[in-house]
Amino acid sequence: MAEEFVYRQIQGGKVVVFMKPTCPYCKRAQELLNQLPFKRGFLEFVDITTWDDTDSIQNYFQVLTGAKTVPRIFFGKDCIGGYTDLVTLQQKGELLPRLKQMGALQ
């Protein structure tokens, strides 16, 4: 069930951030990404606490990405990691080019 849930969310070539509303790193990732000029429908935040079994989702993240922490940030089907990884991409000047290459930005 968790695998199907995650798989459904990361379809469509958009940026998907799996998060928990109480997580400070999730909030920071959301703030950073919300500053960028995304095209409509290319940025989605998925609150995993609305799911009955968040542990199963996070356990699947461990299998899929090597880490079970949130946020788990996907560019399409590619997991870039968490908040620190997102900031690293930004600091290296790689974030905007990657998002442009996806066609996610205006």
VEXTIDREN-942031 format. One record per residue (C-alpha): residue in one letter; chain; z, x, y. Coordinates in Angstrom, 1 decimal, padded with zeros to 4 digits, always signed. Example, Ala and Ser with C-alpha at 12.3 -4.5 7.8 and 13.67 -1.06 7.14 Angstrom:
(a; A; (+007.8; +012.3; -004.5))
(s; A; (+007.1; +013.7; -001.1))
REM end
This chain:
(m; A; (+000.0; +000.0; +000.0))
(a; A; (+000.9; +002.7; +002.5))
(e; A; (-002.3; +004.6; +001.7))
(e; A; (-004.4; +001.6; +002.3))
(f; A; (-002.6; +000.8; +005.6))
(v; A; (-003.1; +004.3; +006.9))
(y; A; (-006.7; +004.5; +005.7))
(r; A; (-007.6; +001.2; +007.4))
(q; A; (-006.1; +002.4; +010.7))
(i; A; (-008.0; +005.7; +010.8))
(q; A; (-011.5; +004.3; +010.3))
(g; A; (-013.9; +004.0; +013.2))
(g; A; (-013.9; +007.4; +014.8))
(k; A; (-011.0; +006.7; +017.2))
(v; A; (-007.8; +008.5; +018.1))
(v; A; (-004.9; +006.9; +016.3))
(v; A; (-001.3; +007.8; +016.9))
(f; A; (+001.2; +006.7; +014.2))
(m; A; (+004.6; +006.4; +016.0))
(k; A; (+008.1; +004.9; +016.2))
(p; A; (+009.1; +003.4; +019.6))
(t; A; (+012.4; +005.3; +019.6))
(c; A; (+010.9; +008.7; +019.0))
(p; A; (+010.9; +010.9; +022.1))
(y; A; (+007.9; +013.0; +020.9))
(c; A; (+006.0; +009.8; +020.2))
(k; A; (+006.6; +008.7; +023.8))
(r; A; (+005.4; +012.1; +025.1))
(a; A; (+002.3; +012.0; +023.0))
(q; A; (+001.6; +008.4; +024.3))
(e; A; (+002.1; +009.5; +027.9))
(l; A; (-000.2; +012.5; +027.6))
(l; A; (-003.0; +010.6; +025.9))
(n; A; (-002.7; +007.6; +028.3))
(q; A; (-003.5; +009.9; +031.2))
(l; A; (-007.0; +010.6; +029.7))
(p; A; (-010.0; +008.4; +030.4))
(f; A; (-010.5; +006.9; +027.0))
(k; A; (-013.3; +004.4; +026.4))
(r; A; (-012.0; +001.0; +025.5))
(g; A; (-011.0; +000.8; +021.8))
(f; A; (-011.0; +004.6; +021.2))
(l; A; (-007.2; +005.1; +021.5))
(e; A; (-004.7; +003.2; +019.4))
(f; A; (-001.0; +003.5; +019.0))
(v; A; (+000.4; +002.2; +015.7))
(d; A; (+004.1; +001.4; +015.5))
(i; A; (+005.0; +002.1; +011.9))
(t; A; (+008.4; +000.3; +012.3))
(t; A; (+006.5; -003.0; +012.1))
(w; A; (+005.7; -002.1; +008.5))
(d; A; (+008.2; -003.2; +005.8))
(d; A; (+008.5; +000.2; +004.3))
(t; A; (+008.3; +003.0; +006.8))
(d; A; (+009.5; +005.5; +004.3))
(s; A; (+006.4; +004.9; +002.1))
(i; A; (+004.2; +005.5; +005.1))
(q; A; (+005.9; +008.7; +006.0))
(n; A; (+005.9; +009.9; +002.4))
(y; A; (+002.1; +009.3; +002.4))
(f; A; (+001.8; +011.3; +005.6))
(q; A; (+003.5; +014.2; +003.7))
(v; A; (+000.9; +014.0; +001.0))
(l; A; (-002.0; +013.5; +003.4))
(t; A; (-001.1; +015.9; +006.2))
(g; A; (+001.6; +018.1; +005.0))
(a; A; (+004.3; +016.6; +007.2))
(k; A; (+006.0; +013.2; +007.3))
(t; A; (+007.2; +013.3; +010.9))
(v; A; (+005.9; +011.1; +013.7))
(p; A; (+003.9; +011.1; +015.7))
(r; A; (+001.0; +011.8; +013.3))
(i; A; (-002.1; +012.0; +015.4))
(f; A; (-005.6; +011.5; +013.9))
(f; A; (-008.9; +012.2; +015.6))
(g; A; (-011.0; +009.9; +013.3))
(k; A; (-009.9; +010.8; +009.8))
(d; A; (-008.8; +014.3; +010.8))
(c; A; (-005.1; +014.7; +011.4))
(i; A; (-004.4; +017.2; +014.2))
(g; A; (-000.7; +017.1; +013.6))
(g; A; (+002.1; +016.0; +015.9))
(y; A; (+003.0; +016.2; +019.5))
(t; A; (+003.3; +020.0; +019.6))
(d; A; (-000.1; +020.3; +018.1))
(l; A; (-001.5; +018.0; +020.7))
(v; A; (+000.0; +020.0; +023.5))
(t; A; (-001.3; +023.2; +021.9))
(l; A; (-004.8; +021.8; +021.9))
(q; A; (-004.4; +020.8; +025.6))
(q; A; (-003.1; +024.2; +026.6))
(k; A; (-006.0; +026.0; +024.8))
(g; A; (-008.5; +023.8; +026.6))
(e; A; (-009.7; +022.3; +023.4))
(l; A; (-008.4; +018.7; +023.7))
(l; A; (-010.9; +017.3; +026.1))
(p; A; (-013.9; +018.9; +024.5))
(r; A; (-012.9; +017.5; +021.1))
(l; A; (-012.4; +014.1; +022.5))
(k; A; (-015.7; +014.2; +024.3))
(q; A; (-017.4; +015.4; +021.1))
(m; A; (-016.0; +012.3; +019.3))
(g; A; (-017.4; +010.1; +022.1))
(a; A; (-013.9; +008.8; +022.9))
(l; A; (-013.9; +009.6; +026.6))
(q; A; (-015.6; +007.8; +029.5))
REM end
